[in-house]
Amino acid sequence: MSEIKVNSVVNSTGDNDSGLDLSTNDKVVIKTADTTAVTVDSSQQVGIGTTSPSHVLHTSGTGQTAKFESSNNAYQVELNYSNSTSRAFIGSFSNGVVFAPSSASEAVRINSDGHLYVNTSGVEPSSSQVGVRVSGTQGQNFWKSANSGTTNYEHLTFHNSNGQVGSIQTTGTSTIYVTSSDHRLKLNVTADWNATTRLKQLNPVRFNFIADADTTVDGFLAHEVQSVVPEAITGTHNEVDDDGDPVYQGIDQSKLVPLLVKTIQELEARITALENAE
């Protein structure tokens, strides 16, 4: 068998800085403009933009590192892991980008409008279509989720280091906003406290928000409520950030319900006592 032994192969014209570099044993290097473009190492790993590939195909660059295009401008890449489980990514400019466990099963889609669909094949979630859609488009629901069942279903759950601390659920006909309340999470439970005195400290007012000056609403001033029911208020009175801009307080008015209920119970007890004294 005949052999041609050379250390490099270059163009016979020009500056000879592009071609094959065979000077290193068990390595093939393709150079362009005197810069290494492709490296095939002794393990048959191919590096594009890197001289030390760490995978079968290893690309490196500051912009687009890999592009696979078919004649109809669609893309399809399939990755096979060591356990022979296939994962596929399928997409096109016209239909968006699709992620799927296999080429026949779509899991996630980002369509051409930038909307993210989970388990819907790009169809809007509805009473007949289970799944989630996230949209950043003005005028559309930012988050939309649907479940086909009519029993309790958690659309969102909230967790911290203590576990699940809340959720948003639906039943067959309504929505439930849930926060933790199990008795096993609580200490020092008592019903011996004066709600009426505290309730009198609240100052219900009517006002117009600056951003909606034509609408008058009922409510409270957050810093006034904070001294009575602090768990109902977020933020600090008159707080500003490092730039001197205001960090506004907020209120969860549902936290006032226990105080209202206890006050009604105390009033009912006093009314009953007066009635019995007659």
N, C-alpha and C positions, 0 to 999 in steps of 0.2 A: 504494500500500500504506500502510495506516495504521500509525502508530507511537505508542507511549506512552513518553515519555522521563522517567524518574525516577531518582533516586540510591539510593532504598531502597524496600522494600516491607515494611510492618510491620502487625501486627494493629491494628485500629482501637480495640480496648479494651485495658485493662491498662496495663503500664508501657512498652509499645512497644520492648522491648529484644531482641526475637526477630524474625527475618525475613531478607530478602535485602538485601545491601549491594552496590550496583552503582556505587558512586562512583569506583572505580578502573577506568581503561580496560583492556579485555581481561581482566578478572578478575571472577569471581562468588564472593561470600562468603555463606555461610549462618551466621547467628549465633543462638545461644540464650543467654538470660540475659546478654546483652551480652558474650558470649564467642564468638570465632570457632570454629565447629564443623567446617565444611567449606569448603575453598578449591578453586576450579577456576581454574588460571592460563591464561595466553595460549597455552601449549603443550598445552592440554587435559589437563594432569596434575591429578589429584585428591588433595588432602591432607586427611586426617581426623586432627584433633589436631595438625596442623602447618600453618602459613601459608605454608611454602615447600616444596611437594612436589618431590622430586627424581626420582620415578618416575611411571609412568602411574597407579598407585595407591600412595600413600604414607601409611601409618598410623603414629601415634606415640602412646604412652601408657605409663603405669606398670603397667597390668594387661593384660588380654586386648586385643590390638590389632585382631584381626579374627576374625570367626566367620561361617562359611557353613553353613547348616543346611537339610536337606531335610525333607520331611514325615515320614520314618521315622526322624528323629533321626540320620541319617548325614551325613558330611561328605565333600566331594570338591572338591579344588582342583587345577587343572592350570595349570602354568607353561610358557609358550612363550618360548624364548630367541631371540636375534637370528639364530641359525643354523637356526631352525625345528625344532630338536630338542625334542620334548615331554618334560616330566617331570611325573609325576602323584603326588599324595598322596591316599590314600583311607583313610578310617577311620570307626569308629563306636564308641559307648560299649559296645555289647555284644560286639563282636569285637576291640576294641583299636584301635591305630593302625597303619596299613600305609603303607609307602613303596614306590613302584614306578616303574620306568622308563617304564611305560605302564599304562593302566588294566587291561590284561590280563596283566601280568607283575609278580608280587610279589617284592620284593627283601628287605625288612626288615619285621618285625612286632613290636610291643610289645602283648602281650595284656592282658586285663583284670586278670590276676594280677601284672602288671609284669615278665613274662618277655620277654626279647629273643630273637627268632628271626631267623636270617640264612639265606636261601635254602631255607627249609623250608615256607613257607606255613602256619606255625603248628603244624606236625607235629613231634613229638619226633624228633631225629636218632637213627638206628638203622642196623642192617645193611642196611636197604632204603631209608633216607632220608638223603641227603647233606645236610649243613648244620651249623649251630652254634646252640646254645641257651645263653643266659646267664641265670641265675636267682639272685636274692638271697633265696629262700625257705628258711627253716629246714627241714632234713631232706631237701633235694634237692641233686643235684649242681650246684655253682655253675656249672661250665663243662662242656658236653657237646658233642662234635663227632664227626662220622661221615663216612667216605669209602666209596664203594662198591667201590673197588679193593682188592686184597690185596697189591699191591706197596708199597714204602716210600712213606709219605705223611706230610708234616710237618703236624701239628696246631697246633703253636706254634713260632715262630721268634723268636730274641732277637738284637737288633742294638745296636751302639753305633757310635761314629765310626770304628772299625776294620772295620766290616762285620758280617756274621753271626758270632756267637760261640757259638751253641748252638741246640738245638731239641729238641722232643719229637716222636718219630715212631712210627708203627705199621707193622708188617709184616703178613703174613697171620695170624699167631698171637700176636704179642707187641708190647710197647712198648719203645722205645729212648730213653734219655735221653742226649743228645749234647752234648758240649762240644768246643771247638776243639782239634785235635791234629795238624793237618797239619805235616809236617816243614818245609815252606816258611815256616812262621810262627815258627820257632825258631832260636836261636843257641846256641853254646857247648854243644852236645849231648855228653854224656860218660856212660860207664857205670862210670867209675873212682871209686867212692865206697863208703864203708863203711856198709852198711845195718844190720848186726847191732848195732853199737854204738848207733846211733840208736834202733833198735827197743827195746832194753833200757831206754831212758829213758821209754818209754810206760808208763802205769800203768792198765791195764784194771781197772775196778771194777764192782761191782754196787750198785744204788741204787734208791730209789723217788722218783719225782717228787712234789713236794708236792701238785700238783693231782690225782694219781692214786696215793695213798699205799698202796693195796692191791696194786699191781702192781710186782714187782721186775724190773728189766731190766739188761742188760749194756751198758757203754759207757765213756765217758771224761769227765773234767772238762776243759772247753774250755781253760781257761788253762794246764793242764798240757801239753796237746797243742801249744799255740801255740808253745812254745819249740822243739819238735821238728819239727813239720810246720806251719808258720805258714799255708800256703795252705789248710789244712783248716778254719781258724777265722775267723769273722767277729766283729767287735766288739772291745772293749777290756776287759781284766780290771777288774771292779768299777766300770765306767762308770755314771754317773747323768746324767739330763737336768737342765735348768735348774730343775726343780721338786724335784730330789732323788730322783726315782723311778728305779729301776734300768733300765738299758739292757742287756738280757741278751745274752750271747755265744751263738753257734751253731756247729755243726760239720757239715761234709760228710765223712762217714766214708769215702766212696769215694776221697778224696784220700790215704788211708792205704794203698791197694792197691799202688802202686809200691814203697813201703817194705817191705811184706810179701813181695812177689814177689822183690825183690832179696835179702832176708834168707834166704828159702828157697833161692835159688840159691847163696848163700854157704855155707849149711849143707850143701847137697848137695855142693858142691866139697870141703868139709872131710871129709865122710863118705867120699867117693870117695878122697880122699888117704889117709885112715886105712886103708881097705880095701886099697889098693894097697901100703901099707907092711907089711902082714902077711906 
